[in-house]
Amino acid sequence: MTWFKKKSKRSVKGIAREYVEAFLFALVLVVFVIKPFLVEGYEVPTGSMENTILVGERLMAAKFLYGVRIPFTDRWLAAWQESQRGEVVVFKYPIDGRNFIKRCIGVAGDTVAIRNKQVFVNRVPLDEPYVLHNDPHTYPGYNPERVNQEAFQEAWEERKFLNVAYVRDNFGPIVVPKDRYFMMGDNRDNSLDSRFWGPVPRSHLRGRALFTYWSWDKTEPNPPWQIWRRIRWNRFLQILWVRGA
């Protein structure tokens, strides 16, 4: 009987050790492999991508599609795919490093212009069924016939339009520089994007958005015992990777 009890104690310790080892292995896998190289979840704090992505939603982004990055840096070990027009992209905001989520509108070499809220890429108007306009006012912007194009391009690349509201609805044309992208929110009248703060460097890309996996309405005024009503059940697994431009 004594031998049986000792064996049982050793078995419990062995099982506990296996659980701890499995947990540590999973933790290392997430921290050093899955999150840096494969996929990562992001929360959407603003409405700049409505109605494609709503405030309070969480999405999954594929990081490996653009290449392999040195963890916790902006340097690439290998880069094999560029972001394409129409993709919803997670990237590091060029001003302060926060994670931003926008749609890729222009790639290197593209000429981008906006005339009365209509976006043109290489002089072709984009068909954008996902776009939301909720402000009837149209800012006149610059008169393209009176503006020095080189000066406009330079000012844009130097992020001098950061607090200039009138480039919202009439903008450019500009040419997207090498290894840069032009990003815009789908909520065009309420989005701080490349119109204002310039191009996004390729090194700032974090991943291509794939789908939403959680949707939570923080503004819903339900009492605590009805908190489940804040969950947007119909928004689960909304596909985001389809290119639309």
C-alpha positions as CSV (number, residue, x, y, z in Angstrom):
1,M,0.0,0.0,0.0
2,T,2.9,2.4,0.8
3,W,4.4,1.7,-2.6
4,F,1.1,2.4,-4.3
5,K,0.8,5.8,-2.6
6,K,4.3,6.8,-3.5
7,K,3.8,5.8,-7.1
8,S,0.5,7.9,-7.2
9,K,2.3,10.9,-5.9
10,R,5.0,10.6,-8.5
11,S,2.3,10.2,-11.2
12,V,0.5,13.4,-10.1
13,K,3.8,15.3,-10.2
14,G,4.6,13.9,-13.6
15,I,1.2,15.0,-15.0
16,A,1.5,18.4,-13.5
17,R,5.0,18.8,-15.0
18,E,3.7,17.7,-18.4
19,Y,0.9,20.4,-18.2
20,V,3.4,23.1,-17.3
21,E,5.8,22.1,-20.1
22,A,3.0,22.1,-22.6
23,F,1.8,25.5,-21.4
24,L,5.3,26.9,-21.6
25,F,5.8,25.4,-25.1
26,A,2.6,26.9,-26.3
27,L,3.5,30.3,-24.8
28,V,6.9,30.3,-26.5
29,L,5.3,29.2,-29.8
30,V,2.8,32.2,-29.6
31,V,5.4,34.8,-28.5
32,F,8.3,33.8,-30.8
33,V,6.7,32.1,-33.8
34,I,3.0,32.7,-34.4
35,K,2.7,36.4,-33.4
36,P,6.0,37.7,-34.9
37,F,5.8,35.6,-38.1
38,L,2.4,34.1,-38.9
39,V,-0.9,35.8,-37.7
40,E,-1.9,38.3,-35.0
41,G,-5.2,39.8,-33.7
42,Y,-5.9,43.5,-33.7
43,E,-8.6,45.6,-32.2
44,V,-10.3,48.5,-34.2
45,P,-10.6,51.6,-32.0
46,T,-12.0,54.1,-34.4
47,G,-14.7,54.3,-37.1
48,S,-12.4,55.1,-40.1
49,M,-13.1,51.8,-41.8
50,E,-16.9,51.8,-41.3
51,N,-18.9,50.0,-42.6
52,T,-16.3,47.4,-43.5
53,I,-15.0,47.2,-40.0
54,L,-16.8,48.6,-37.0
55,V,-15.5,50.2,-33.8
56,G,-14.8,47.5,-31.2
57,E,-14.2,44.7,-33.7
58,R,-11.2,42.4,-33.6
59,L,-9.7,41.0,-36.7
60,M,-7.0,38.5,-37.6
61,A,-4.2,39.6,-39.9
62,A,-1.7,37.4,-41.8
63,K,1.8,38.6,-41.3
64,F,3.6,36.0,-43.3
65,L,2.1,37.1,-46.6
66,Y,4.4,40.1,-47.0
67,G,7.5,38.3,-45.8
68,V,9.5,37.4,-42.6
69,R,10.4,40.3,-40.3
70,I,13.0,40.4,-37.5
71,P,10.8,40.3,-34.4
72,F,10.2,43.6,-32.7
73,T,11.9,45.6,-35.5
74,D,11.0,47.1,-38.9
75,R,13.6,45.1,-40.7
76,W,12.9,42.2,-43.0
77,L,14.7,38.9,-43.2
78,A,12.9,38.2,-46.4
79,A,10.2,40.1,-48.3
80,W,8.3,38.3,-51.1
81,Q,5.0,40.0,-51.7
82,E,3.8,43.5,-51.9
83,S,0.5,44.9,-50.7
84,Q,-2.1,45.0,-53.5
85,R,-4.7,47.6,-54.3
86,G,-7.9,47.0,-52.5
87,E,-6.4,45.0,-49.6
88,V,-7.2,45.9,-46.0
89,V,-3.9,46.3,-44.3
90,V,-2.6,46.6,-40.8
91,F,0.5,48.9,-40.6
92,K,2.4,51.1,-38.2
93,Y,1.3,54.7,-38.3
94,P,4.2,56.7,-39.6
95,I,3.8,59.5,-37.0
96,D,3.8,57.6,-33.7
97,G,4.0,53.9,-34.4
98,R,0.4,53.0,-33.4
99,N,-1.3,50.2,-35.4
100,F,-3.6,51.5,-38.1
101,I,-6.0,49.7,-40.3
102,K,-6.8,51.1,-43.8
103,R,-7.3,50.0,-47.4
104,C,-4.5,50.1,-49.9
105,I,-5.5,52.4,-52.7
106,G,-2.2,53.1,-54.5
107,V,1.1,51.3,-54.8
108,A,4.5,52.5,-55.9
109,G,4.4,54.3,-59.3
110,D,0.6,54.9,-59.1
111,T,-0.8,58.4,-59.7
112,V,-3.6,59.1,-57.2
113,A,-6.0,62.0,-57.3
114,I,-9.4,62.8,-55.8
115,R,-12.0,65.0,-57.4
116,N,-15.1,65.8,-55.5
117,K,-14.7,62.7,-53.3
118,Q,-14.2,60.4,-56.4
119,V,-10.8,58.6,-56.2
120,F,-8.8,58.2,-59.4
121,V,-5.8,55.8,-59.8
122,N,-3.8,56.3,-63.0
123,R,-6.6,58.5,-64.2
124,V,-9.2,55.7,-63.9
125,P,-12.1,56.3,-61.4
126,L,-12.3,53.5,-58.8
127,D,-15.4,51.5,-58.3
128,E,-15.6,51.3,-54.5
129,P,-18.9,49.8,-53.3
130,Y,-17.4,49.6,-49.7
131,V,-17.0,53.4,-49.3
132,L,-19.0,55.4,-46.8
133,H,-19.7,59.1,-47.3
134,N,-21.7,60.7,-44.4
135,D,-20.8,64.4,-44.9
136,P,-22.7,66.1,-47.7
137,H,-20.2,69.0,-47.6
138,T,-17.4,68.9,-50.2
139,Y,-14.1,70.8,-49.5
140,P,-12.9,72.6,-52.7
141,G,-9.2,71.8,-52.1
142,Y,-6.5,73.1,-54.3
143,N,-7.1,74.2,-57.9
144,P,-5.0,71.7,-59.8
145,E,-4.5,74.3,-62.6
146,R,-2.9,76.8,-60.3
147,V,-0.9,74.5,-58.0
148,N,2.8,73.6,-58.7
149,Q,2.6,69.8,-59.0
150,E,6.2,69.3,-57.7
151,A,5.5,71.5,-54.7
152,F,2.3,69.6,-53.9
153,Q,4.1,66.3,-54.2
154,E,6.9,67.5,-51.9
155,A,4.6,68.9,-49.3
156,W,2.6,65.7,-49.3
157,E,5.7,63.5,-48.9
158,E,6.8,65.7,-46.0
159,R,3.5,65.2,-44.3
160,K,2.6,68.9,-44.3
161,F,-1.1,68.3,-44.9
162,L,-1.5,66.6,-41.5
163,N,-3.9,69.3,-40.2
164,V,-5.2,70.5,-43.6
165,A,-8.8,69.5,-43.8
166,Y,-9.4,70.8,-47.4
167,V,-7.4,68.1,-49.1
168,R,-10.0,65.6,-47.9
169,D,-12.3,65.7,-51.0
170,N,-10.0,67.2,-53.7
171,F,-6.5,66.0,-53.6
172,G,-3.4,65.6,-55.9
173,P,-2.5,64.3,-58.2
174,I,0.5,62.7,-56.6
175,V,2.8,59.8,-57.5
176,V,3.3,57.1,-54.9
177,P,7.0,56.9,-54.3
178,K,9.1,53.7,-54.4
179,D,8.5,51.2,-51.6
180,R,5.5,53.3,-50.4
181,Y,1.7,52.9,-50.3
182,F,-1.3,55.2,-50.4
183,M,-3.8,54.1,-47.7
184,M,-7.3,55.3,-47.1
185,G,-10.1,54.5,-44.7
186,D,-13.4,53.3,-46.2
187,N,-15.2,56.0,-44.1
188,R,-13.9,58.6,-46.4
189,D,-15.3,61.7,-44.6
190,N,-14.0,60.6,-41.2
191,S,-10.6,59.0,-41.8
192,L,-7.1,60.3,-41.0
193,D,-5.1,58.6,-43.8
194,S,-2.5,59.1,-46.6
195,R,-4.3,62.2,-47.9
196,F,-3.1,64.0,-44.7
197,W,0.0,62.2,-43.4
198,G,1.6,61.0,-46.6
199,P,2.8,57.6,-47.9
200,V,3.3,54.4,-45.8
201,P,6.7,52.8,-46.0
202,R,6.8,49.1,-46.9
203,S,8.8,48.5,-43.7
204,H,5.7,49.7,-41.7
205,L,3.4,46.9,-43.0
206,R,2.2,44.5,-40.3
207,G,-0.2,42.2,-42.1
208,R,-3.1,41.7,-44.4
209,A,-6.5,41.7,-42.7
210,L,-8.3,38.3,-43.1
211,F,-11.5,38.3,-41.1
212,T,-13.2,39.6,-38.0
213,Y,-13.4,37.1,-35.1
214,W,-15.1,39.3,-32.5
215,S,-17.5,42.3,-32.6
216,W,-18.4,44.3,-29.5
217,D,-20.6,47.4,-29.4
218,K,-19.2,49.5,-26.6
219,T,-21.9,52.2,-27.1
220,E,-24.8,49.9,-26.5
221,P,-26.6,51.1,-23.3
222,N,-27.7,47.8,-22.0
223,P,-27.7,47.0,-18.3
224,P,-24.9,44.7,-17.0
225,W,-27.2,41.7,-16.8
226,Q,-27.8,42.1,-20.5
227,I,-24.2,42.6,-21.5
228,W,-24.5,39.8,-24.1
229,R,-26.7,42.2,-26.2
230,R,-23.6,44.2,-27.0
231,I,-22.2,41.4,-29.0
232,R,-22.7,41.8,-32.7
233,W,-23.4,38.2,-33.5
234,N,-23.9,38.8,-37.2
235,R,-20.5,40.4,-37.6
236,F,-18.5,37.3,-36.6
237,L,-16.1,35.9,-39.3
238,Q,-16.6,38.8,-41.8
239,I,-14.2,38.2,-44.6
240,L,-11.8,41.1,-45.2
241,W,-9.2,39.8,-47.6
242,V,-11.1,40.2,-50.8
243,R,-9.5,42.9,-52.9
244,G,-11.9,45.7,-53.9
245,A,-9.9,48.2,-55.9
